[in-house]
Amino acid sequence: MQSVERGNCLFNLESKFYEFYENEVRLSEEEISELRSKKRLNLDRLKEGLKEYNEENETDYKLVDDIEQGSVAMRTVIQLEENEYDIDVAIVFDKDNLPESTQKVKGIIEDALQRKCTQFKAAPEAKTNSVRIDYASGYHIDFAIYRRQENLFGEFEYEHCGSEWRERDPRAINEWFKEANDNSEKNVRKVVRLLKAFCKQNSGWLMPGGLILTILVAENIRVEDRLDKTFYETVKAIKERLDTDKEVYNPTISGNHSILYKKKDHQRVKNLHTRLDSRLKKLNVLFEDKCNEDKGMEAWKEFFGHSFWGENLQKSAFAQRYLPESINERLLRLNVDVIIKNKVQVPLSEYGGRLPKGSTLIFSVNPLVKYNRIEWDVNNTGDEAGNDSNHTQYGKRVEENTLYRGKHTMTCKVYEGDRLIARKAIPINIK
């Protein structure tokens, strides 16, 4: 940790910056408590489901401990428009109380949760590293499974259930974070929250997850006398670090153990570097003698893309490109249903939050006017969609799959001959 001296001073917008942090970024303690209540509720469901599973299968699987992890545990969780909060919980079993197969273990937990989570629009599902419960409102809870065994010194050693069993202490990251945050005068937590807000400004961006961001912040924290200066100098240091080294290592394991497990993880870090490089240049005006409050607000608006600093450029650009003014929208009777995981079908209007990938959307229209052609224009945005995913379908009823994260649109166009007589754009938001 070190302080940085510059020839010119960052234009002082400390009060505005702190207002942005408190009112638009930091999640209140009351809301964090609500997230924790969801965790406790689903832990109870898991225990009840395991009890029922044991009685039915003559087994004796016992949960011996649970440990809060992730952004809720570290209190780096931020406000999200889509309520898309990630609640991470480690559930611990004794090693001799579980099967050896990681796939079978995840199947047991999935089964136990499905027994008691029957009111959800999507059933609990085993992922590579956890078993997930998705709330239609946007929340999801990940149960990471661990097994423990005493060593010769009477201490517990832990292994995480992923594609295979891997040595990992479920408390280690929490303890590492507390020390790093304390050593930075509590600034690591603040900067992580702000950097998350930067990364979340566009739902179509493919950006690193919270742990990667937290490690990068802790490695490069620069403590200054103002929050805006602390944030600027830290993200500048992160960008300069990523200029030459884009690997990220687990700080709780000796040696170089990368946490970038997949090709997509490496791409996320590259995207962070590219966007920090581009957006930091927008802040150069803050060091100019002619800078004033209006120019400073404009610069931070360009960086964060948030309406707090002025018009939300990201949203307005999206609207101009993908949400054209409707032509005789009243002449269309549109219906959109979503099928979640090939099981549950509900109207799109009743599904809260962003749609999960792997869902099917069914679009149908009944024009209240004479016509001879109906077109459906698919407009995808974001890093995953790329430039080749936009296309057109034809007919009164079409289907599309949710493949790419981000904000997209399906635009229904009705023609009489070559004349467009009705049009309506339907926003589709995918997580």
N, C-alpha and C positions, 0 to 999 in steps of 0.2 A: 504494500500500500504506500502510495506516495502522492504528494501534491505537485501540481504542474504549474509552471510560470509561463505566461505568454506575453509577447510584446504589447498586444492590444487586449483590452478587457472585453469580455462578453457583455453585450448590452444588458442592463439590469431589468429583467422582467420577473424578478423573483416572486413577487406577490401574485402575479397572474399565473406563473408556472406552478406555484404551490396550490393555488385555487384549482387549477386543472388536475393536479395530482389528487387532491382531497375529494373533489366533487365528481370527477369523471373517470378516475382510474382506481383508486383504492376501494376495495369492498369493505363495507362496514362490519364491525364485530357482530352485530345482530344478524346480518346475512350469512356470515361464516358460521354462526351458531345454527342457523337453519340448515346449512349444508351438513353439519355434523349430526343434526337430528335425523336426516335422511340416512346417513351412515349407520346410526344406531338401529333405526327401524329395519334396515335390510340385514344387519348382522343378526337381529332377532329372527328374521325370516329364514336366514341360512341355518341357524341352530335348530329351528323347528323343522325345517326341511330335512336336515341331517338325521334328526330323531326319527322322523317318519321313514326315511330311506333305510336306516338301520333296522327298524322293526320289520320292514318288508323284506329285506335282503339278509337278515340275520348277521349283520355286521356291527361294528362298534367304533365308527369313526368319530373322533372327538376333537373339537376345536380347543386348543390349550391357551391361545393368546391371540390378540388382534392389536395391530399397530397402525396408527394413522400415518400416511405417507403423503408425498407430493405437495402441491401448492397449498392445500388446505392446512396441512401440518406445519408448513413453513410460513403460512399466511402471506404468500406471494400471489394468491388468487386475485384477479381483477374483475371489474365490472364488464359484463358482456351483454350486448344487445339481445342475443339469442338465448340467454340463460344457459349457455353451453358450458356448464361447470363440470370439471373432472374431479371426482372424489376418489382418492386411492386409499385402499385399505389392505394391509398385509394380514392374512389369516394363517395361523401357525398350527401345525400338527406335529406330534412326535413321529420320528422317522419310522419306527417299527409299527406305527398305526396306519400306514398308508401303503398302497401298492407301489411297485417300483416304476411302473409305466406312467410317464407324465400325462400322456393322453388319457389314460384311464382315470387318473386323479382329477383332471379338469372336468372329465365327464361326470364324475360323482358330484362335484360342486355344482355344475350346471344342472344336473337332475334335481338336487336338493333345492336350489333356488327356484327352478321352474314349478315345483310343487306349491310354493307359497307366493309366487309373483304372477298369479293368474290374471290380474286385472290390467297388466301392461299391454300396450298395443304391439310390442315386440318382446318375445320371450328372452330371458337371460341366455347369453351365448358364450361359449368358450372361445377365446382368442388364443394367439400364440403365447402371450405372457400373462394372461389373466382370464377371469370370467366376468363378463360385462352385463350390467343392467342398464338399459336405456330408458329414460323417461321421455315421453312424447314432448314435454315442455322444454327439453334441451339438456337436462342434467344427464350425466351417466356416472355409474359407480363401477370401479374396477377392483375386483377381489384378486390380489396377487397371492398365490399359494406358496407357502414355505414349509419345509420340514426341518426339525431340529434334532440334534443328538448330543449328548454330553461327551466331552473329551476326557482325557486322563486327568485333567486339572479341575474337573467338575464344572467346566464352563460349556455353555451351549454353542455349538457350531451350526450354522444355518445354510440351507440350500434353497434356491428359488426354482419353481416349477415353470419352465418355459418349454422350448422344443426339446430340452433335456434338463437334467438337474445341474445347476451351476451354483458354486459357492457365492453367497451374498448375504450380508448382514442387513436385515430390514430396518435396523435403527441407525446404521452408520451414516447415511446421507443426512438424516435429521440432525445428528450430533455435529457433523461437519458443518452444516449450514449455520447452526447456532453459533459456533465458534467464529466462522467467517463474518457473520453479521455483527456479532459483538465487537470484533476487532476493527470493524469499519465504522464504529459509532452508529450502528443500525442503518447504515446507508446501502448496504448490499440489497436488503429487502426493498427499499424504495426504488433503487435503480432497476432491479429485476421487474418490478411492477410496471415501471414506465417503458422499459424495453419490450415487455409483453404487449403493452398498448400500441407501440409502434408496429409490432409484428402482426397484430390482430386487425389493423385498420382496413385490410382488404381480405375478405373471406376466401378469395381465390388464390391468394399467395400460398405457396408451399414453404413454410418457415419452420425453424427448429422448435422443438417442444420446450417446456418449462425447465427441465433439468439441464439441458444443453445451455440455455440462456443463463441459468443461474451459475453454472460453472464458469462460463466466460466472464460474467460480471464479477464474480469473486476473484478470479485470476487478475482482473484488470482494473479493480476499483480505484478511483482517484477521488479522495475526499477533499472537497473545497468548502468555502465558507457559505455557499449558497447551493440549494438543491439543483437549480438549472445548470450551474457550473459543474457540480459533481456529476450530473447526468451527461452533459456534453463531453467532458474530459474522459469519462469512462467509456462511452460508446466510441469515441474517437480512438481510444487505446485498443478497444476490441477490433475495430476496423483495421488498424495498423498491425495488430497481431495476426489477423486473418489474411493480410497481404501475403504473408510468407508461410503460415502454418494454419491449415484448416482442419486439423485433427483435434478431437476433444476426448480427454481421458477421465476416467473415474477417479476422483480425488481421494477416495476412501480405500483404494487398493494399491499396494506398493507395486512399482513398475508401471509400464505404459499399457493400460487396459482401456482400449477405445470403447466409447459408448455409441459410436456410429456403426451400428450393426449391418445396415442395409445400404444399397446404392442410393436409395431415396434419402437416407439420413445425411449422406455426404452432399447431396444436391441441396438439401435444406440449408446447410451451413454456407454453401456457395451463394445461395440466394440472399441470405442474410448479409454476407459480405458485399455483394453487388448493390443491394438496396441501401445499406449504410453508406457506402461510398458515394452513391448518387445523392442521397438526402442530406448528408453532412455538408455537401457543397452548397445546398440551399441555405445553410446557416452562416455562410461566410459573411453575409451582410451584417450579422450581429457584432462583428469586430471592426466595422468601418466607422469612422468618425461621424459620418452623416446619418448613421442609424438613429431612428426614432421609434416610438412605441408602435406606430402603424406598420413600419417596415419589420419590426421585431415580431409582431403578431403574425404578419404574413409569412415570415420565415418559419416560425414554428408550425403554422398551418400547413405549409409545404412539407414539413418533416413528418408530422403526426397524421395528416389527413383527417383531422377531427374538427367537427363543427364548433367546438368551444372556441377555436381561434378565428373563426369566420366561416364562410360557406364551406361545406364539406365538398372538396373538389372531387373526391373519389365517387361520392354518391351522385353529384350533379353530372359528372361525366358519364356515369353509368346510365343515368336517366336519359340524357340526351342521345346516347347511342342506341340504347336497347328498349326504351319505353316511349316510342313515338306517340303523339297525340292520337287518341282513338278516332276512327272515322265511323260514324253511325254505330257506335258500340251497342246501342240499345237494340239493334237488329239481330244480335247474336244471343242465343241461349247456350252458354258454355257449361260443361261439367268436367271436373277433374277429380279422379280417384287415385289414391296411392295404395299400392300393395307392398307391405313391409315383409321382406324376407320370404316372399312367395306364400305367405300365410294369411295375414290380416289385411283386409281391404277397407279403407275409410276415405271419406271425402278429404281432399287436400285442405279445405278450409277448416277442418276440425283437427288437423295435425299441427300442434304447436312446435316451435323451434325449427331447426334445419333438418332436412330429410337425410336419412342415412344412405350411404352408397349401397348398391345392390338392390334397390327398390325399383318397382315398375310404376310408371305414371300412365294412366289411361285418359286421353283427352277426347272429348266428343262435343259436337256442336250441332245445333238445330237452327239454321238461319231462318229468320222470319221474313224472307224476301226471296224473290226469284233469282236463281244463280245457276251457273254451269261449272264452276270450279272452286274448290276449297284447298288452300295451301296452309301448311303449318311450317313456319320457319323456326328452326332451332338455332339459338344464338348462345354459344358457350363462352365463358371467360375464365381467366385464371391460369396458373402455371401448369396444372395437370391437363387442361383441355388443349393447350397449344393452339395452332392456327388452322388445323385441318378438321376440326370436329363439327363445324357448322354445316347444316344440311337442311333439306326441305322434304316434307312428306305431304301426301295428298289423300283426301277423302274426309268423310264425316267423322271417322273414328281412327285414331292412331295411338301407338304405344311408344314410349321412350324409357330407357333405363337411366338411373342416376349413377353416372360414371365418374364425374369430376367435381371436386369440391369447388365452391364458389357461388356467385350469384349469376344466374342464367335467365333466359326468357324463352318461352314458347309463344310465338305470335300467330294467331289465327287470322287468315285473310280470305275473304269471300269475294269472288269476281262474277260479274255478269259480262260475258265476252271478255274484252281486255280491260274493262273498267273495274277498279277496286271500289266496292260499295260498302264493305264493312271490315273492320279490323279491331282486334283486341290483343294486347300483350299480357301474358301471365308470368309473373316473376316466380322463379324456382330457385331456392336456396339450399345447397347441399353441403353437408359437413364432411 
